[in-house]
Amino acid sequence: MSAGTLYVVATPIGNLEDLTLRALRVLKEVDLVACEDTRRTRVLLSHFGVHVAMTSYFEHNKLSKGERILRTLRDGRSVALVTDAGTPGISDPGFLLVRQAREAGIPVVPVPGPSAVVAALSAAGVPADRFAFAGFLPVKPGRRISSLMALRELEMTVVCYESPHRLLASLEAVAAVFGEVPMVLARELTKQFEEIVEGTPQALSERFAGGPIRGEFTLIIPYTKRPCASPEP
């Protein structure tokens, strides 16, 4: 029996109209959808009238569920891997399932589409011919500073994600490492309250410090000649 195919399917990061026609077709045709949160994916599938079996696959069950999904693929059935939003494998554990499938000789097919890092860069108006994506910055202040110091050495634009409750701390760390450089901050991309703003870390901190901070953020630090400041981690 031939193995099934693992489809790595990008899903909307907000606006459901961003689901591609190919992604919709694949989601309708596969035998199983492996998703980060079945509740969120069910909303997407229901919106498009897709009725297919689902199973959860996330950081804390990736080992046990990964083996079950691989058995499904070995039995000749096809699986679509999706994340809550965007492209699987980018800041989520999806890469592990992809690696295991490839090592097992199972075909892996990407179905490209939305990605917050690419969407933010495309609308930021900054050099993006070379960029470093750092995912989410470390939670601990010392490690956050150390990570930013390493990124500062790269001669390219730096992009990272940040959660609302750590935004101000991260902007403070950016200022400590990069100085008061012009940067771009994107929030709630493709959603109702989408916002893309420019400013120095201090100006952006002042902008968001006045009220509740909501939404997921993408921070973009364009490449310029880096300052010489070397804060202690």
N, C-alpha and C positions, 0 to 999 in steps of 0.2 A: 504494500500500500504506500502510495506517495504521501509525503508529509503535507500538511496544510500550509497556508501562508500567514505570516504575521504582518499585518498592515499597521504602520505607525501613522496614525491619523491626527492631524492638527485640527483643533476645534476653536470656535470663536473665543476671544478674550473678553467679549462683552456683547457686541452687536451680533445677534444670531444670523443676520444676513451675510456675515462674513464666512459662513460655512460654504466650502466650494462644492460644485456639482459632483465632482469626483468623490469627495469625502462622503457626501450624502449617499451616493450609489454604493460605495464600499460598506458603509454602516448598514445599509439595507440587505446586503448580500452575505455578510459574514455570519458565522454560526454563533459567535460569542464576542461580546465587547468587554474588555478588561479596562476598568476605569478607576481613577483615584477615589471618587466618591459617587456611589451609585445614585444617590439622591440628586446630585447636580446633573449627572449625565442623563438621568431619566427625564429631567425637564427639557434638555436639548432634544432627545430622541422623540419625546411626545410632541414637541412643537412641530417636528417634521413628519409625524406619523410613522415613526420607525418602531417596530416591535421585534425585539431581538433579546436573547438571553444576555444577562450582565453578570459580572463578578467583580468584586473589589480587588484592587492591586495598588498598595501604597507602601510607604516606608516601613511600617511595623508588621506587615504580613507578606512582604515581598519574597521571602524565602519559601514559605509554605505554599503560597498561592502561585508562585513562579513555577514550581514543579507541577502543579495541577494544570496550569495553562500549557506548559510544554507537553504534557500527556495528551491534551486536547489536540495540539498541533501535530503530534506524532501519529494520532489516530486519523489524520487526513482532514481535519476540520480547520476552518480558517478563523482567525482571531483579529479583531481590531483593538489596538492599544491606544487609549486616549488618556489625557490628563484633565484636570478640572477646567483648564482654559489654556489655549495656546498649543505649543508643540511638545509632545512627550519627549522626555530625555533631557529637557532644558530645565535645570533646577528641580528635577524630580527623579524618582528611582527607576524610571522607565528604561534607562540605558542598560540596566542589569538584565532585564528580560530580553532585550534586543541582543545583548552579547551572548546570553545563554542559547538563544535560538540560532544565532549564527554558528556558534561552536557545535551545535547539534546538526548542522547542515540543513536547517529549516529556512526556506526563503523569507527574506525580510524586505518589505516594499514600503518606501516612504510615500505618504500622501501629504505633501506640503501645504502650508496655509498660514494662519495667523501666528504671530510671535510678538510679544510685547517689546522685546529688545529691538527687533527690526522695525516695528511700527514707530517706536519712539525715535530711533535714529533717523528714519525717513522724514520725519517732520521737524527735526531739531535744527536743521540748517548748519550742521557742523561737519568737519572732515570725517568720513566714515570709510575711506578706502582701506584703513587699517584700524581695528579697534580691539580692545580686550574686554571680554564680558566676564565679570567676577561673580555673578549670581548674587545671593544675599551676603552682605558683609557680616563678619563674625559678631556675635552678641556681646562678648566680653570686650570692654573698652580697650584693653591692652592689645588684644589680638586684632581688633578693628584697626587700630593705629598701625600695627605691623603690616597688616594686609594692604592698607592704603600706601604705606611707604614703599612696598614692593611694586605696587601698580604705578607709583610715581616715576619709577625708573624706566618705564616703558615709553617709547617714543610713539605713542598712539593714543587715540581717544579711549577713555575708560567708561564703561557702562556697568551699572550694578542695580539690583533691586533692593527695595527697602519697605518694611512694614510701617504703618502709620505711627505706632507707639515708639518706634526707634528713629523716626525721621530726624528729629531735632538733634539727637545725639550724633547721628551720622553726619549731618551737616557741620556740626562743630568739629568732628574729626577731620572732615574734608578740609575745613579752613586751617586746622592745625598742620596738616601735611602738605596741602597744595597751596595754601594761602588764599586770599580773597580773589580767586580766579572766577571769571564768568563761567557759568555752567547752565545746564538746562535740566528742568525737572518736569517729568510727565506723570500725570495722575489719572486714573480711571479711563485709560485709553479705550476708545470706541463706545464708552458708556454715556449715559445722559449728562454726567457732570465732568466730562473729559476736560482736562486742563493741561496746557503745555506752557510753562513759564521760564523766563530767563532771569538770571541775576547772580550775584555773588552768594556764597554760603550764608553770610550774615543777612543779606537782604531777603533771601528765601526763608531763613529762620524767622525773621520778623514777620514775614507775610503769613506764615502758618502757625505762629505761636499764639495768635490772638483768640483762637477758638478750637473746638474739637477737630482733630486731624483724622480724616477718613480716607479710605481708598488705598490701593496698592500703588507704590511709587517706582518710577524708573529714574535713576540719577545718571546724568551724562556729564562727564568732565572732558571737554574738548582738549585735544593736544595743543599745548603751547610750551614754550621753554619753561621747564619746571623750576620753581623756586628752590632755594638752597636750605630752607628750614628743615631741621631734622629733630622732630619732637621725640621725646623718650616714650617707648611703648608703655 
